[in-house]
Amino acid sequence: MTNLYSRYPTLDLHGFDRDYARIMINDFIRDCYIMRVKKVVIIHGIGSGILRKTTKQTLLANSYVEDARLDIFNDGQTIVSLKEH
């Protein structure tokens, strides 16, 4: 079975702490925006929900993000739509 979002750039946050995750998310989003990528995937896992909450808060504050939603098939990842240039 192929992952529906496997063709999109992906950032895997497993093993990161909250602060490092924020830095990585913002750097990843900025780089993808510069490269004119329209959708990206951020894998935060399920666990206790700390990285999911951090991901949501970070994406809400990021000016390059148009929309961010949990994947309906896998709530351990968030699908992010970036703004047009």
Summary of the structure (lengths in Angstrom):
residues: 85
radius of gyration: 11.9
end to end distance: 34.1
largest distance: 35.7
contacts: 226
relative contact order: 0.23
helix: 34%
strand: 24%
